[in-house]
Amino acid sequence: MSGLEVAGVVLGAFPLLISGIEHWRGVAKVGGFYWRIRKEYTKCQRDIQFHEILFKNNLRELLLPLIPDADEVAQLIADPGGQRWGDMALQERLECRLHESYQSYQDTITEMNEIAEELKKELCFDKETVQDKLSPPATNRRSSSRSPNPQPYARFSKLSAAKGRIDYELFRTKFSIGERVRDELFGQLKECNERLEKLLSSSDRVSALQDVAPGYTKQTSELALAFKKISKKSRSLFQALQNAWQCSCQQYHFANLRLEHRTLAEVCFKIIVVFVAPLEHGNTPWRWKEIRCGHMLDCPFHQKGIKAAVSSSLHCQPANLPTSAPIPSSSISNQKIVGFIPLASAVPKIQVELSIDHNIQLCKQLGDEECGVCMGIIGHDDEVFHLHPIIQGRQVVGNDPITLDHILSYDFEGHLSRRQRYSIALLVASSVGQLQSTPWLRNGLCKEDIIFFPSNDDSPTIPYDEPFIRQDFPHSHSHPISTDFFVNDCNFYSLGIILLELCFGRRLEDHHVHKKHPSTIDAVTKHAFDVMAALKWSSSVSGEGGDDYATAVTWCFMGVTDREKNWRGGIVANVVRPLEKCIEHFQTAAMVG
């Protein structure tokens, strides 16, 4: 089997081990001695679950670089015996990802499979005599009473029955005295999991170090180009959403765009749209919806367009055809255009343009619980976006998200770790590079603009890796779009302040250098004082966050000086890349420590 298939086999072994330990409990309860092994049983069960979690985390780290869609990775892990584990293309990607480390990975995963098999044998849950003991005595009496001539030993000979009783007694005592063997196997499993984790981390570090080689500059320029394309897409998405509302309650609609470190131009935006209306407005048709917006080839609308194109091509003449021919649609505003380009071969080339509904009523669609996989396709300029609801997303989204300002304040009762702060810093810096000069990002981005949606449980948890920014869609307001970075350069100053605050885990307003400034001043003067205080504070960044983090903060305050300078390339090379290395160094140090 391939290395990926063996991983699937190991993953599928854990549910069997859980089933086995549950059989132990069943036998012990029937035998009346569960209280004797309850402590050992609980420990064994927790050990299996613990190692299963570790292995799944290693699999996610292994698969996410190979399968960009996290939902697809989750589906693969949830189906250990699925056909996808035998996908040769995925296996080739795995070998390319690990390079020289692949053989070590193969050996480790094979050893884990052997340990899992030993654990199965140790649990002995496939022994027939044990299974017989799982049936209560009453069941055996009823089955005997139904027989006209009961034969207690019809199935087994007296010798077999005696042997079964001996096996049962051995089984009963084995669980208690076999704890040392199980602990040894669990220790081996732990060692393999740790080896696998280090193997993946070292492989990723080598790949990261390769970025410093001659290809680093090329990759940086490619990321800057990707940011530029993403900026255009995000601007078109906002305008497409603005045009799609077509309702009188548009002023109460807000879109929360998730901030992500996107590295490819072909991206799928994740947004949470919410309906926030005053009480006098009455009941709203919907409260919130989490959706994906992008060009999705697996969308039913897209497949429908392709099938229509192929069907039409089967009835056309291969030569002297017009360059484009319309296909009738049920809606006048919906048109699917199929163009046939004559070729020398007998099979014509097919070009398909997706159906865009310019009259989509987005507010009505969001309130429709039966909207299905796709709510429709919207577009602006030459960009097209499928709107897909995220079915297995967060459970509840309240109308009062938590701001980064509150999380960094003294009033916040939770704790934001250094790793979480640095991760947020990278997401914010990358998003500024993507969304600068678009309607999504207002001038002077501040920590109040960055929000998080916690769960509404009694003890809410905050997904710190999923920050959002919010924008509204008023009828009479048009969001200014500027391409001059000098008009929006306060975003870089503000970004530097946010990076400072995330570095130290506290707000600028709470720092002693800021408290010296007057509080009753206008916004422009306050901004100037904030920058002055931040510059003084930034001298301590290197000692707290390291040279890479200090480089990122310094560029935000002093990097953009030339009007002709490529600011997007600058923010990638001097802010985003250093923050990536800073996080890598921190993770490496944490692993070694």
C-alpha positions in Angstrom: 0.0 0.0 0.0 1.0 3.6 -0.5 2.0 5.8 2.4 -1.4 7.6 2.1 -3.3 4.3 2.2 -1.5 3.1 5.2 -2.3 6.4 7.0 -6.0 5.8 6.2 -5.7 2.3 7.6 -4.1 3.6 10.9 -6.9 6.2 11.1 -9.5 3.5 10.7 -7.9 1.5 13.5 -8.8 3.9 16.3 -12.6 3.4 16.1 -12.0 -0.4 16.2 -9.8 0.1 19.3 -12.6 2.2 20.9 -15.1 -0.6 20.0 -12.7 -3.1 21.6 -12.4 -1.2 24.9 -16.2 -0.9 25.0 -16.4 -4.7 24.7 -14.2 -5.0 27.7 -16.7 -2.9 29.6 -19.6 -4.9 28.4 -18.0 -8.2 29.4 -17.0 -6.8 32.8 -20.6 -5.6 33.5 -22.1 -8.9 32.5 -19.6 -10.7 34.7 -20.3 -8.3 37.6 -16.7 -7.1 38.1 -16.7 -3.8 36.2 -15.9 -2.0 39.4 -12.6 -3.8 39.6 -11.4 -2.6 36.2 -13.2 0.8 35.9 -10.0 2.8 36.6 -7.9 0.9 34.1 -10.7 1.0 31.6 -11.1 4.8 31.8 -7.4 5.3 31.4 -7.2 3.0 28.4 -10.1 4.7 26.7 -8.6 8.1 27.2 -5.3 7.0 25.9 -6.8 5.7 22.7 -8.8 9.0 22.2 -5.7 11.1 23.0 -3.5 9.3 20.4 -6.3 9.5 17.8 -6.5 13.3 18.2 -2.7 13.6 17.9 -2.7 11.5 14.7 -5.6 13.4 13.2 -3.8 16.7 13.8 -0.7 15.2 12.1 -2.8 14.2 9.2 -4.3 17.6 8.9 -0.8 19.1 8.9 0.1 16.6 6.2 -2.9 17.0 4.0 -3.7 20.8 4.1 -0.7 21.7 1.9 -1.9 19.0 -0.6 -5.6 19.8 -0.4 -6.2 23.6 0.0 -9.9 23.1 0.9 -10.1 22.5 4.7 -13.6 21.1 4.3 -12.3 18.5 1.8 -9.6 17.5 4.3 -12.2 17.1 7.0 -14.3 14.9 4.8 -11.2 12.7 4.0 -10.3 12.3 7.6 -13.9 11.4 8.5 -13.9 8.6 5.9 -10.8 6.4 6.7 -11.9 3.7 4.3 -12.8 6.0 1.4 -11.4 5.6 -2.1 -9.7 9.0 -2.0 -7.0 7.6 0.2 -5.9 5.5 -2.8 -5.8 8.5 -5.1 -2.4 8.3 -7.0 -2.4 12.0 -7.8 -2.7 12.8 -4.1 0.0 10.3 -3.3 2.4 11.9 -5.8 1.7 15.3 -4.2 2.6 13.8 -0.8 5.9 12.4 -2.1 6.7 15.8 -3.6 5.9 17.6 -0.4 8.1 15.4 1.8 11.0 14.8 -0.7 13.8 13.0 1.1 11.6 12.6 4.2 9.1 10.4 2.5 10.8 7.1 3.3 11.1 8.0 7.0 7.4 9.0 6.9 6.6 5.6 5.3 8.5 3.7 7.9 6.8 5.7 10.8 3.3 5.2 9.5 3.9 1.5 8.9 5.2 1.1 12.4 2.1 2.8 13.7 0.0 0.4 11.8 1.8 -2.6 13.4 1.4 -1.1 16.8 -2.4 -0.6 16.2 -2.6 -4.3 15.2 -0.8 -5.3 18.4 -3.3 -3.2 20.4 -6.1 -5.0 18.7 -4.7 -8.4 19.7 -4.1 -7.1 23.2 -7.7 -6.1 23.6 -8.9 -9.5 22.3 -12.4 -8.3 21.5 -12.8 -10.8 18.6 -12.7 -13.9 20.8 -15.9 -15.9 20.4 -16.1 -17.1 23.9 -16.0 -13.5 25.1 -18.8 -12.5 22.7 -21.0 -15.2 24.2 -20.6 -13.7 27.6 -22.0 -10.4 26.3 -25.5 -12.1 26.1 -27.3 -11.9 29.5 -28.5 -15.2 31.0 -32.2 -14.3 30.4 -31.6 -14.3 26.7 -30.1 -17.8 26.9 -33.1 -19.1 28.9 -35.6 -17.7 26.4 -33.8 -19.2 23.5 -33.7 -22.6 25.4 -37.5 -22.4 26.2 -38.3 -22.0 22.6 -36.7 -25.3 21.8 -38.9 -28.4 22.3 -35.9 -30.4 23.5 -33.4 -28.0 25.2 -29.8 -29.0 24.6 -27.6 -26.8 26.9 -24.5 -28.2 25.3 -25.8 -28.6 21.7 -23.4 -26.0 20.3 -20.2 -26.9 22.3 -18.9 -30.1 23.7 -18.4 -30.3 27.4 -14.7 -29.9 26.8 -15.3 -26.7 24.7 -17.6 -25.3 27.3 -15.0 -25.9 30.0 -12.3 -24.3 27.8 -14.6 -21.3 27.3 -15.0 -20.8 31.0 -11.3 -20.9 31.4 -10.9 -18.4 28.6 -13.4 -16.1 30.2 -11.6 -16.1 33.5 -8.3 -15.5 31.8 -10.0 -12.7 29.8 -11.3 -11.2 33.1 -7.9 -11.0 34.7 -6.0 -10.1 31.6 -7.3 -6.5 31.5 -5.9 -5.7 34.9 -2.5 -7.4 34.5 -2.2 -6.4 30.9 -1.9 -2.7 31.7 1.9 -2.7 31.5 1.7 -4.1 28.0 -0.9 -1.6 26.9 1.1 1.3 28.3 4.2 0.1 26.5 2.2 0.0 23.2 0.7 3.4 23.9 4.3 4.7 24.6 5.4 3.4 21.2 2.4 5.0 19.5 3.2 8.3 21.2 6.8 8.1 20.0 5.6 7.6 16.4 3.2 10.5 16.6 6.0 12.8 17.9 8.3 11.5 15.3 5.7 12.2 12.6 5.1 15.7 13.9 8.8 16.6 13.9 9.2 15.1 10.5 6.4 17.3 9.1 7.7 20.4 10.9 11.3 19.9 9.7 10.1 19.3 6.2 8.1 22.5 6.3 11.1 24.4 7.7 13.3 23.2 4.8 10.7 24.4 2.4 10.6 27.8 4.1 14.3 28.1 4.0 14.3 27.5 0.3 12.3 30.7 0.0 15.5 32.5 1.0 17.3 31.1 -2.0 17.3 32.8 -5.4 13.6 31.9 -5.8 12.7 34.1 -2.8 12.6 37.3 -4.7 10.5 35.7 -7.4 8.0 34.3 -4.9 7.7 37.7 -3.3 6.9 39.4 -6.5 4.4 36.6 -7.3 2.7 37.2 -4.0 2.5 40.9 -4.6 1.0 40.2 -8.0 -1.5 37.8 -6.4 -2.4 40.5 -3.9 -3.1 42.9 -6.7 -5.4 40.5 -8.4 -7.2 39.7 -5.1 -7.7 43.4 -4.6 -9.5 43.7 -7.9 -11.6 40.6 -7.1 -12.5 41.9 -3.7 -13.6 45.2 -5.1 -15.8 43.5 -7.7 -17.3 41.3 -5.0 -18.3 44.3 -2.9 -19.9 46.0 -5.9 -21.6 42.8 -7.0 -23.1 42.4 -3.5 -24.1 46.0 -3.4 -26.0 45.5 -6.7 -27.6 42.2 -5.5 -29.5 43.5 -2.5 -32.4 45.2 -4.3 -34.4 45.6 -1.1 -35.8 48.4 1.0 -33.9 47.1 4.1 -30.5 47.3 2.4 -29.3 49.8 5.1 -29.6 47.1 7.7 -27.4 44.6 5.9 -23.7 44.1 6.8 -21.1 41.9 5.3 -18.2 40.6 7.5 -15.3 39.6 5.3 -12.9 37.0 6.9 -9.3 38.1 6.9 -7.1 35.4 5.4 -3.5 35.2 4.3 -4.3 34.5 0.7 -1.4 33.5 -1.5 -3.2 32.6 -4.7 -5.1 34.9 -7.1 -7.9 32.3 -7.5 -9.5 32.6 -4.1 -12.8 32.0 -2.5 -13.9 34.7 -0.1 -15.8 33.8 3.1 -18.2 36.3 4.5 -20.9 36.4 7.2 -23.8 38.6 6.2 -26.0 39.8 9.1 -29.3 41.6 9.3 -29.0 44.3 12.1 -32.2 46.3 12.4 -33.7 48.4 15.2 -36.5 46.9 17.4 -39.1 49.0 15.8 -38.3 47.4 12.4 -40.0 44.2 13.7 -39.0 40.6 13.0 -36.4 40.2 10.3 -36.7 37.5 7.6 -33.2 36.3 8.4 -30.5 37.0 11.0 -27.2 35.8 9.5 -25.7 33.5 6.9 -22.2 32.3 6.4 -21.4 32.0 2.7 -18.5 31.4 0.3 -18.1 33.7 -2.7 -16.0 32.6 -5.6 -15.7 30.9 -9.0 -16.6 27.2 -8.2 -16.3 24.6 -10.9 -18.2 22.0 -8.9 -21.3 24.3 -8.6 -24.5 22.9 -10.1 -25.0 26.1 -12.1 -21.6 25.7 -13.6 -22.1 22.0 -14.5 -25.5 22.9 -16.0 -23.9 25.4 -18.3 -21.2 22.9 -19.4 -23.8 20.2 -20.1 -25.9 22.6 -22.1 -22.8 23.5 -24.1 -21.8 19.9 -24.8 -25.4 19.0 -25.8 -25.5 21.9 -28.3 -22.1 20.9 -29.7 -23.4 17.4 -30.6 -26.0 19.0 -33.0 -23.8 21.6 -34.7 -21.9 21.5 -38.0 -18.2 21.6 -37.6 -17.4 24.1 -40.3 -18.4 27.7 -41.2 -20.2 28.4 -37.9 -20.8 31.8 -36.4 -18.4 32.7 -33.6 -21.1 32.7 -31.0 -24.6 31.4 -30.7 -27.1 32.2 -27.9 -28.8 29.4 -26.0 -32.4 30.2 -24.9 -33.0 30.6 -21.1 -36.1 30.8 -19.0 -35.1 34.4 -17.9 -34.5 37.3 -20.3 -31.8 38.5 -17.9 -30.1 35.1 -17.8 -28.3 34.2 -20.9 -25.8 31.4 -21.5 -23.5 32.1 -24.5 -21.7 29.2 -26.2 -19.1 30.0 -28.8 -17.7 27.4 -31.3 -14.4 28.1 -32.8 -13.8 26.1 -36.0 -10.8 23.8 -35.8 -9.1 21.4 -38.2 -10.2 18.5 -36.1 -13.7 17.1 -36.1 -14.3 18.1 -32.5 -15.1 21.8 -32.1 -13.6 23.8 -29.2 -16.3 24.9 -26.7 -16.3 28.1 -24.8 -18.8 28.6 -22.0 -19.8 31.9 -20.2 -21.5 31.4 -16.9 -25.1 32.5 -16.3 -25.2 35.7 -14.2 -28.5 36.7 -12.8 -28.5 40.5 -12.7 -31.9 40.5 -11.0 -31.0 38.3 -8.1 -32.8 39.4 -4.8 -30.1 38.5 -2.3 -32.1 39.5 0.7 -34.9 37.1 -0.3 -32.4 34.3 -1.1 -30.8 34.6 2.3 -34.1 34.2 4.0 -34.9 31.0 2.0 -33.8 28.0 4.0 -34.4 25.8 1.0 -32.0 27.7 -1.3 -29.8 24.6 -1.8 -26.2 24.4 -2.7 -26.0 27.7 -4.6 -28.0 30.8 -4.0 -27.1 32.2 -7.4 -24.3 33.8 -9.4 -23.5 37.5 -9.2 -20.8 39.5 -11.0 -19.3 42.8 -11.7 -17.0 43.8 -14.5 -15.5 40.5 -15.7 -15.6 38.8 -12.2 -18.1 36.1 -11.4 -19.0 34.9 -7.9 -21.1 31.8 -6.9 -22.8 32.3 -3.6 -22.7 29.0 -1.6 -24.0 28.8 2.0 -21.6 27.1 4.4 -23.7 24.4 5.8 -21.3 23.0 8.5 -20.0 26.4 9.7 -20.3 28.1 13.1 -23.5 27.3 15.0 -24.5 30.8 16.1 -23.5 34.3 15.2 -24.6 37.1 17.5 -25.1 40.7 16.5 -22.4 41.9 19.0 -19.0 40.6 17.9 -15.9 41.1 20.0 -13.4 43.7 18.8 -9.7 43.4 18.9 -9.7 46.6 20.9 -11.7 44.8 23.7 -9.5 41.7 23.6 -6.3 43.8 24.1 -7.9 45.8 26.9 -7.6 45.2 30.6 -11.3 44.5 30.8 -11.0 41.3 28.7 -11.2 38.2 30.9 -9.7 35.8 28.4 -6.1 35.3 27.4 -4.5 35.9 24.0 -1.3 33.8 23.6 1.8 35.1 21.8 1.3 32.6 19.0 -2.3 33.8 18.6 -1.2 37.4 18.6 1.4 36.8 15.9 -1.0 34.9 13.8 -3.5 37.7 13.9 -0.7 40.1 13.0 0.1 38.2 9.9 -3.6 38.0 8.9 -4.1 41.7 9.4 -0.9 42.7 7.5 -1.7 40.3 4.6 -5.3 41.6 4.4 -4.1 45.2 4.2 -1.9 44.2 1.3 -4.9 42.6 -0.4 -7.7 45.0 0.5 -5.9 48.4 0.5 -7.9 50.9 -1.7 -11.0 48.8 -1.8 -14.4 49.4 -0.2 -13.8 46.7 2.3 -11.0 48.6 4.1 -11.6 52.1 5.4 -8.9 54.7 5.8 -7.2 54.5 9.2 -7.8 50.8 9.9 -7.8 50.4 13.7 -8.3 47.6 16.2 -12.0 48.4 16.6 -12.5 47.4 13.0 -11.2 43.9 13.5 -13.9 41.7 15.0 -14.4 38.1 16.1 -17.5 36.0 16.4 -17.6 33.9 19.6 -20.0 31.1 20.2 -23.1 31.9 22.3 -22.4 29.1 24.9 -22.3 29.8 28.6 -18.5 29.8 28.3 -18.0 31.3 24.8 -14.8 30.4 22.9 -13.3 32.9 20.5 -11.8 31.6 17.2 -8.8 33.9 17.2 -7.7 32.5 13.8 -10.8 33.9 12.1 -10.8 37.7 12.3 -13.3 39.7 10.2 -13.9 43.3 9.1 -17.4 44.7 8.6 -18.9 46.9 5.9 -22.4 48.2 5.3 -24.4 48.8 2.1 -26.3 52.0 2.5 -28.5 53.3 -0.4 -27.1 56.7 -0.7 -23.4 56.1 0.2 -20.7 55.3 -2.3 -17.4 54.0 -0.9 -14.5 56.0 -2.3 -11.9 54.0 -4.1 -8.4 55.6 -4.3 -5.4 54.2 -6.1 -3.0 56.7 -4.5 -1.4 55.2 -1.5 -0.5 58.6 -0.1 -4.3 59.2 0.3 -4.5 56.0 2.3 -1.0 55.9 3.9 -2.6 56.2 7.4 -3.5 52.5 6.9 0.2 51.8 7.1 0.6 53.9 10.2 -2.4 52.3 11.7 -1.2 48.8 10.7 2.1 49.6 12.5 0.2 50.5 15.6 -1.9 47.3 15.5 1.3 45.2 15.0 2.8 47.0 18.0 -0.2 46.2 20.2 -0.3 42.6 19.1 3.4 42.3 19.8 3.1 43.3 23.4 -0.6 42.2 23.9 -1.8 45.6 25.1 -3.3 48.8 23.7 -1.4 51.9 22.8 -3.9 53.9 24.9 -2.8 52.0 28.0 0.9 52.6 27.5 2.6 55.3 29.6 4.0 57.0 26.5 0.5 57.7 25.3 -0.9 58.9 28.6 1.3 61.9 28.4 -0.7 63.3 25.5 -3.8 65.4 26.0 -7.1 63.5 25.6 -9.4 66.3 24.4 -8.1 66.9 20.9 -9.5 66.5 17.3 -9.1 63.3 15.3 -6.2 64.6 13.1 -4.2 65.7 16.1 -4.9 62.5 18.0 -3.7 60.5 15.1 -0.4 62.5 15.0 0.0 61.9 18.8 -0.7 58.2 18.3 2.0 57.9 15.7 4.5 59.8 17.9 3.8 57.5 20.9 4.0 54.4 18.7 7.4 55.4 17.3 8.8 55.7 20.8 7.2 52.3 21.8 8.5 50.6 18.6 12.1 50.8 19.9 11.3 47.9 22.2 9.9 45.6 19.6 13.1 43.8 18.7 13.6 42.7 22.3 10.1 41.5 22.6 9.2 40.1 19.1 12.6 39.7 17.4 14.3 41.4 14.5 11.8 40.2 11.9 8.8 41.6 13.8 10.7 44.8 14.3 11.4 45.0 10.5 7.6 44.8 9.9 6.7 47.5 12.4 9.5 49.9 11.2 8.4 49.7 7.5 4.8 50.6 8.4 6.0 53.9 9.9 9.0 54.7 7.6 9.0 52.4 4.6 6.8 54.3 2.1 8.7 57.4 1.1 8.7 57.4 -2.7 5.5 58.3 -4.5 6.6 56.0 -7.4 7.4 53.1 -5.1 5.6 49.8 -5.4 3.9 49.8 -2.0 2.3 46.4 -2.5 5.6 44.8 -3.2 7.0 46.7 -0.2 4.5 45.5 2.2 4.9 41.9 1.0 8.7 42.0 1.2 9.0 44.0 4.4 6.0 43.2 6.5 4.3 40.0 5.3 7.4 37.9 4.7 9.1 38.9 8.0 6.0 38.1 9.9 5.8 34.7 8.3 9.4 34.0 9.3 8.7 35.3 12.8 5.9 32.8 13.3 8.1 30.0 11.9 10.9 30.8 14.3 8.4 31.0 17.2 6.9 27.6 16.3 10.3 26.0 16.0 11.4 27.4 19.3 8.2 26.1 20.9 8.6 22.7 19.5 12.2 22.4 20.6 11.3 23.8 24.1 
